[in-house]
Amino acid sequence: MSATPLTLSMPARSRSLNVPGLIVGGVILAALVLGYVGTNVYASLGQRDLDRKMDAAVSSWASLDPLARSSVAYGTGDPIARLIVPAIGLDVVVAEGATPAVMRRAPGHLPGSVTPGAEGVAIVTANRLGFGSFFSRLGNLAEGDQIVTQSALGRTTYTVIEVRAVSADRLDLTADSTQRVLVLFGSARMWGGPDRLVIRAVAQETPRI
């Protein structure tokens, strides 16, 4: 008796590609990538301009006495300090004001808070994603990390004492303190949301001219 060959027939499955959907998805993705790159290029050019202005400001501050240094006035968009955070590779010029226009090219210093290096609370905020992504790695900071500012008052070294996320309605922006305090904050999530990531740092010594 001869064996009958066993033939397995697999049902043919046809898959149709949603070509229009893929095209639309690709266009959206490309637009997002180009938007991200474009905003960061814009911020980079803004930082170059602020760098030049900061160098000129530092030269002018050098000729001032301590009282005059503490009385320097800043207009919206003016460079107010250089912010250096070695732990996250950040070295950037901070501009006065926290308006959208200012924050497209720099971290913004909140008007009403003190100049970095002064007694009281200096508050700085920045974008975490797009337009410089200046605070993209803010969440990598830890207690004990150091932050350095260079302003009209001189060079000040702060030590991080607190890293926490709070809801926006509980964000404490009080600028009164007998210490030299620096607060950095941004969105707790890279893509936005109601919570804020807050870094609080304290200087143990007066600024060095």
Residue frames relative to the residue before (quaternion, step in Angstrom):
aa qw qx qy qz dx dy dz
M 1.0000 0.0000 0.0000 0.0000 0.00 0.00 0.00
S 0.2627 -0.7778 0.5503 0.1518 3.55 -0.71 1.00
A 0.4721 -0.6839 0.4877 0.2677 3.53 -1.05 0.89
T 0.3767 -0.7105 0.5489 0.2281 3.49 -0.99 0.85
P 0.4622 -0.6896 0.4731 0.2951 3.60 -0.69 1.02
L 0.3264 -0.7402 0.5626 0.1705 3.51 -1.01 0.95
T 0.0935 -0.8068 0.5833 0.0120 3.52 -0.63 1.13
L 0.1906 -0.7755 0.5950 0.0914 3.53 -0.75 1.11
S 0.1153 -0.7863 0.6034 0.0656 3.52 -0.73 1.00
M 0.2406 -0.7704 0.5806 0.1068 3.54 -0.75 1.11
P 0.4558 -0.6822 0.4881 0.2976 3.56 -0.83 0.90
A 0.4243 -0.7055 0.5082 0.2530 3.50 -0.83 0.94
R 0.1292 -0.7830 0.6057 0.0583 3.52 -0.91 0.97
S 0.1490 -0.7930 0.5858 0.0758 3.49 -0.69 0.98
R 0.1446 -0.7762 0.6101 0.0662 3.52 -0.99 0.87
S 0.1783 -0.7769 0.5945 0.1061 3.50 -0.82 0.94
L 0.3508 -0.7407 0.5399 0.1918 3.52 -0.84 0.99
N 0.3617 -0.7085 0.5649 0.2193 3.51 -1.03 0.89
V 0.1812 -0.8469 0.4935 0.0806 3.53 0.38 1.30
P 0.6662 0.4849 -0.3366 0.4558 3.64 0.80 -0.82
G 0.6427 0.5271 -0.3242 0.4517 3.59 1.02 -0.79
L 0.6459 0.5152 -0.3144 0.4674 3.57 1.01 -0.82
I 0.6429 0.5228 -0.3222 0.4578 3.55 0.99 -0.82
V 0.6602 0.5027 -0.3054 0.4671 3.57 0.91 -0.95
G 0.6532 0.5164 -0.3106 0.4584 3.58 0.97 -0.89
G 0.6570 0.5133 -0.3054 0.4600 3.56 1.00 -0.84
V 0.6429 0.5178 -0.3189 0.4658 3.56 1.01 -0.82
I 0.6516 0.5099 -0.3170 0.4635 3.59 0.96 -0.86
L 0.6579 0.5081 -0.3091 0.4621 3.58 0.92 -0.92
A 0.6569 0.5051 -0.3137 0.4637 3.58 0.93 -0.88
A 0.6422 0.5240 -0.3242 0.4560 3.58 1.01 -0.80
L 0.6493 0.5156 -0.3170 0.4606 3.57 1.02 -0.82
V 0.6603 0.5043 -0.3058 0.4648 3.57 0.94 -0.90
L 0.6739 0.4876 -0.2963 0.4694 3.57 0.89 -0.94
G 0.6335 0.5296 -0.3319 0.4561 3.58 1.05 -0.76
Y 0.6503 0.5140 -0.3113 0.4647 3.56 0.98 -0.89
V 0.6792 0.4790 -0.2911 0.4738 3.57 0.85 -0.97
G 0.6674 0.5281 -0.3031 0.4287 3.57 0.91 -0.93
T 0.6711 0.4903 -0.3106 0.4612 3.58 0.93 -0.86
N 0.6616 0.4996 -0.3133 0.4632 3.58 1.02 -0.72
V 0.6073 0.5254 -0.3517 0.4812 3.59 1.09 -0.63
Y 0.6277 0.5336 -0.3278 0.4623 3.58 0.98 -0.86
A 0.6733 0.4904 -0.2935 0.4691 3.59 0.91 -0.92
S 0.6309 0.5421 -0.3333 0.4438 3.57 1.01 -0.79
L 0.6510 0.4934 -0.3118 0.4854 3.59 0.99 -0.81
G 0.6332 0.5279 -0.3277 0.4615 3.57 1.04 -0.74
Q 0.6453 0.5198 -0.3147 0.4630 3.56 1.04 -0.78
R 0.6042 0.5496 -0.3629 0.4485 3.61 1.03 -0.68
D 0.6590 0.4986 -0.2996 0.4769 3.55 0.97 -0.89
L 0.6684 0.4935 -0.2979 0.4701 3.59 0.95 -0.87
D 0.5879 0.5730 -0.3589 0.4442 3.58 1.10 -0.68
R 0.6689 0.4913 -0.2990 0.4710 3.57 0.90 -0.93
K 0.6708 0.4878 -0.2977 0.4727 3.57 0.95 -0.86
M 0.6280 0.5344 -0.3357 0.4553 3.58 1.06 -0.71
D 0.6380 0.5219 -0.3292 0.4607 3.59 0.95 -0.82
A 0.6583 0.4964 -0.3064 0.4757 3.58 0.99 -0.84
A 0.6453 0.5233 -0.3205 0.4550 3.59 1.01 -0.79
V 0.6364 0.5298 -0.3281 0.4545 3.58 0.95 -0.88
S 0.6436 0.5192 -0.3205 0.4620 3.59 0.99 -0.81
S 0.6837 0.4700 -0.2939 0.4746 3.58 0.97 -0.81
W 0.6277 0.5378 -0.3402 0.4484 3.61 1.04 -0.70
A 0.5949 0.6162 -0.3629 0.3671 3.58 1.06 -0.74
S 0.7027 0.4667 -0.2716 0.4633 3.59 1.10 -0.61
L 0.5938 0.6017 -0.3552 0.3988 3.60 1.26 -0.12
D 0.4411 -0.6474 0.5387 0.3101 3.55 -1.19 0.53
P 0.7309 -0.4578 0.2712 0.4274 3.63 -1.22 0.35
L 0.6536 0.5146 -0.3237 0.4508 3.60 0.94 -0.82
A 0.6671 0.4943 -0.2966 0.4720 3.56 0.95 -0.90
R 0.6148 0.5547 -0.3423 0.4439 3.58 1.04 -0.74
S 0.7044 0.4635 -0.2676 0.4664 3.57 0.96 -0.88
S 0.6984 0.4645 -0.2611 0.4779 3.58 1.27 -0.30
V 0.3665 0.7372 -0.4951 0.2778 3.60 1.24 0.16
A 0.2285 -0.7752 0.5768 0.1191 3.58 -0.91 0.95
Y 0.1909 -0.7908 0.5768 0.0745 3.57 -1.10 0.75
G 0.2956 -0.7263 0.5922 0.1856 3.53 -1.08 0.78
T 0.6672 -0.4935 0.3618 0.4248 3.56 -1.21 0.37
G 0.7934 0.2737 -0.2276 0.4938 3.55 -0.79 1.05
D 0.5321 0.6229 -0.4133 0.3976 3.60 1.25 -0.20
P 0.4989 -0.6180 0.4948 0.3527 3.61 -1.09 0.57
I 0.1399 -0.8154 0.5589 0.0565 3.58 -0.81 0.97
A 0.8035 -0.0821 0.0723 0.5852 3.60 1.13 -0.54
R 0.3464 -0.6556 0.6115 0.2762 3.49 -1.36 0.29
L 0.1834 -0.7840 0.5892 0.0674 3.56 -0.93 0.97
I 0.0240 -0.8050 0.5913 -0.0423 3.57 -0.66 1.16
V 0.0224 0.7893 -0.6109 0.0575 3.58 -0.71 1.13
P 0.2721 -0.8212 0.4749 0.1615 3.61 0.12 1.27
A 0.6365 0.5757 -0.3426 0.3822 3.61 0.93 -0.82
I 0.7815 0.2487 -0.1493 0.5524 3.61 1.13 -0.53
G 0.5278 -0.6860 0.3836 0.3221 3.58 1.24 0.42
L 0.4480 0.6999 -0.4446 0.3342 3.57 1.08 0.67
D 0.1144 0.7430 -0.6505 0.1080 3.57 -0.92 0.99
V 0.2234 0.8020 -0.4963 0.2461 3.54 -0.07 1.31
V 0.4252 -0.6692 0.5410 0.2806 3.56 -1.23 0.49
V 0.2753 -0.7497 0.5853 0.1402 3.54 -0.94 0.99
A 0.2127 -0.7849 0.5717 0.1086 3.57 -0.94 0.91
E 0.5571 -0.6112 0.4502 0.3367 3.55 -1.20 0.56
G 0.7464 0.3560 -0.2929 0.4799 3.56 -0.94 0.96
A 0.2083 -0.7773 0.5817 0.1184 3.55 -1.18 0.60
T 0.2851 0.7607 -0.5243 0.2552 3.55 1.06 0.79
P 0.6565 -0.5064 0.3630 0.4252 3.62 -1.16 0.39
A 0.6409 0.5370 -0.3312 0.4372 3.60 0.98 -0.83
V 0.6624 0.4920 -0.3037 0.4764 3.59 0.95 -0.85
M 0.7381 0.4522 -0.2430 0.4379 3.57 0.82 -1.00
R 0.5222 0.5961 -0.4329 0.4295 3.58 1.24 0.12
R 0.7852 0.2914 -0.1551 0.5239 3.58 1.24 -0.33
A 0.8098 0.0787 -0.0270 0.5808 3.60 1.24 -0.15
P 0.5535 -0.4971 0.5064 0.4360 3.54 -1.30 0.12
G 0.3065 -0.7814 0.5194 0.1604 3.58 -1.02 0.76
H 0.3250 -0.7196 0.5848 0.1858 3.54 -1.05 0.87
L 0.4065 -0.7351 0.4883 0.2366 3.57 -0.72 1.06
P 0.4181 -0.6881 0.5300 0.2662 3.60 -0.71 1.05
G 0.7100 0.4018 -0.3184 0.4828 3.56 -0.97 0.84
S 0.6503 0.4163 -0.3146 0.5521 3.56 1.23 -0.36
V 0.6038 -0.6084 0.3752 0.3528 3.58 -1.15 0.56
T 0.6046 -0.5146 0.4550 0.4032 3.54 -1.31 0.26
P 0.5554 -0.5984 0.4405 0.3734 3.63 -0.92 0.75
G 0.7317 0.3567 -0.2991 0.4980 3.56 -0.79 1.07
A 0.6386 0.5213 -0.3302 0.4598 3.58 1.21 -0.42
E 0.5778 -0.5508 0.4573 0.3919 3.55 -1.29 0.33
G 0.6104 0.4863 -0.4031 0.4779 3.55 -0.78 1.07
V 0.5824 -0.5822 0.4389 0.3596 3.58 -1.26 -0.35
A 0.1590 -0.7540 0.6336 0.0695 3.56 -0.76 1.12
I 0.1076 -0.8218 0.5594 0.0165 3.59 -0.73 1.06
V 0.0236 -0.7960 0.6029 -0.0470 3.55 -0.83 1.09
T 0.0367 -0.7890 0.6133 0.0067 3.56 -0.97 0.88
A 0.0014 -0.8058 0.5917 -0.0243 3.59 -1.18 0.52
N 0.6064 -0.5447 0.4396 0.3773 3.52 -1.34 0.31
R 0.3157 -0.7395 0.5598 0.2003 3.55 -1.12 0.65
L 0.7896 0.1382 -0.0697 0.5938 3.59 1.17 -0.54
G 0.8092 0.1537 -0.1561 0.5451 3.57 -0.59 1.18
F 0.8223 0.1719 -0.1809 0.5113 3.53 -1.28 0.53
G 0.8175 -0.2237 0.0632 0.5269 3.51 0.66 1.21
S 0.1132 -0.8195 0.5490 0.1197 3.58 1.12 -0.65
F 0.1134 0.8668 -0.4809 0.0671 3.55 1.15 0.71
F 0.7804 0.2938 -0.1567 0.5293 3.59 0.98 -0.81
S 0.2244 0.8149 -0.5093 0.1617 3.59 1.14 0.56
R 0.7703 0.3232 -0.1753 0.5210 3.62 1.06 -0.68
L 0.2613 0.8038 -0.5000 0.1889 3.56 1.23 0.37
G 0.6526 0.5460 -0.3059 0.4271 3.57 1.06 -0.77
N 0.6061 0.5659 -0.3575 0.4296 3.60 1.24 -0.20
L 0.5168 0.6386 -0.4233 0.3820 3.58 1.24 -0.14
A 0.1091 -0.7851 0.6085 0.0386 3.55 -1.18 0.65
E 0.6579 -0.4886 0.3852 0.4243 3.53 -1.24 0.37
G 0.7386 0.3684 -0.2958 0.4808 3.56 -0.93 0.93
D 0.5486 0.5969 -0.4085 0.4194 3.61 1.20 -0.35
Q 0.3539 -0.7467 0.5266 0.1996 3.56 -1.14 0.61
I 0.1275 -0.7501 0.6461 0.0599 3.53 -1.25 0.70
V 0.1446 -0.7992 0.5812 0.0514 3.56 -0.87 0.97
T 0.0721 -0.7727 0.6280 0.0573 3.56 -1.04 0.81
Q 0.1436 -0.7462 0.6432 0.0940 3.54 -1.21 0.64
S 0.1130 0.7978 -0.5771 0.1327 3.56 -0.51 1.19
A 0.7469 -0.3453 0.2814 0.4937 3.58 -1.27 -0.25
L 0.6597 0.5211 -0.3023 0.4493 3.57 1.16 -0.57
G 0.6480 -0.4942 0.3257 0.4794 3.59 1.24 -0.29
R 0.6473 -0.5023 0.4127 0.3980 3.53 -1.33 -0.34
T 0.0494 -0.8110 0.5821 -0.0323 3.56 -0.72 1.13
T 0.1841 -0.7759 0.5957 0.0958 3.56 -0.96 0.92
Y 0.1319 -0.7909 0.5970 0.0269 3.53 -0.76 1.14
T 0.2391 -0.7389 0.6083 0.1639 3.55 -1.25 0.49
V 0.4507 -0.6946 0.4920 0.2689 3.58 -0.81 1.00
I 0.0956 -0.8100 0.5777 0.0317 3.57 -0.83 1.02
E 0.8117 0.1200 -0.0505 0.5693 3.59 1.21 -0.30
V 0.0029 0.7528 -0.6580 0.0150 3.55 -1.06 0.87
R 0.2730 0.7773 -0.5311 0.1978 3.59 -0.52 1.09
A 0.3671 -0.6951 0.5713 0.2362 3.53 -1.30 0.39
V 0.0183 -0.7858 0.6179 -0.0213 3.55 -0.97 0.91
S 0.5460 -0.5731 0.4742 0.3854 3.56 -1.22 0.37
A 0.6410 -0.5700 0.3546 0.3721 3.55 -1.10 0.71
D 0.6848 0.4900 -0.3010 0.4476 3.59 1.01 -0.72
R 0.6949 0.4134 -0.2808 0.5170 3.58 1.29 -0.05
L 0.3845 0.7303 -0.4742 0.3065 3.56 1.29 0.27
D 0.2281 -0.7927 0.5558 0.1037 3.58 -0.62 1.14
L 0.0229 -0.8137 0.5798 -0.0351 3.56 -0.46 1.23
T 0.2284 0.7837 -0.5367 0.2134 3.56 1.12 0.67
A 0.2493 -0.8125 0.5159 0.1072 3.56 -0.77 1.03
D 0.5595 0.6123 -0.3903 0.3996 3.60 1.26 0.10
S 0.2725 0.7314 -0.5955 0.1902 3.55 -0.96 0.93
T 0.4094 -0.6866 0.5338 0.2759 3.57 -1.14 0.53
Q 0.6351 0.4911 -0.3242 0.5003 3.56 1.33 -0.04
R 0.4664 -0.5961 0.5444 0.3617 3.53 -1.35 -0.03
V 0.0218 0.8269 -0.5530 0.0994 3.55 -0.26 1.34
L 0.1214 -0.7625 0.6311 0.0744 3.55 -1.11 0.75
V 0.0823 -0.7833 0.6157 0.0231 3.57 -0.85 1.02
L 0.0806 -0.7561 0.6489 0.0293 3.55 -0.90 1.01
F 0.1193 0.8083 -0.5738 0.0565 3.59 -0.91 0.77
G 0.0406 0.7628 -0.6443 0.0360 3.50 -1.30 0.55
S 0.7232 -0.3869 0.3034 0.4851 3.55 -1.25 -0.10
A 0.5027 -0.6654 0.4581 0.3077 3.59 -0.97 0.83
R 0.7418 0.2808 -0.1755 0.5831 3.57 1.20 -0.56
M 0.6108 -0.5953 0.3799 0.3580 3.53 -1.04 0.80
W 0.7572 0.3995 -0.2024 0.4756 3.57 0.99 -0.86
G 0.6925 -0.4657 0.2769 0.4763 3.58 1.23 0.27
G 0.2919 0.7533 -0.5611 0.1804 3.56 -1.26 -0.32
P 0.6622 -0.5639 0.3414 0.3564 3.56 -1.28 0.22
D 0.6621 0.5182 -0.3151 0.4401 3.60 1.17 -0.34
R 0.2429 -0.7647 0.5828 0.1291 3.54 -1.25 0.55
L 0.3134 -0.7097 0.6003 0.1943 3.54 -1.09 0.80
V 0.0866 -0.8277 0.5543 -0.0134 3.56 -0.63 1.17
I 0.1145 -0.7616 0.6365 0.0427 3.55 -0.92 1.01
R 0.0612 -0.7928 0.6062 0.0181 3.58 -0.76 1.02
A 0.0010 -0.8026 0.5945 -0.0499 3.57 -0.81 1.05
V 0.2022 -0.7837 0.5818 0.0809 3.56 -1.15 0.71
A 0.3203 -0.7291 0.5751 0.1872 3.57 -1.06 0.84
Q 0.3262 -0.7635 0.5305 0.1710 3.57 -0.93 0.90
E 0.7737 0.2621 -0.1387 0.5598 3.58 1.19 -0.43
T 0.5810 -0.5594 0.4513 0.3818 3.56 -1.27 0.35
P 0.6440 -0.5339 0.3720 0.4023 3.61 -1.20 0.45
R 0.3254 -0.7147 0.5839 0.2056 3.54 -1.22 0.61
I 0.3734 -0.7388 0.5182 0.2152 3.56 -0.70 1.08
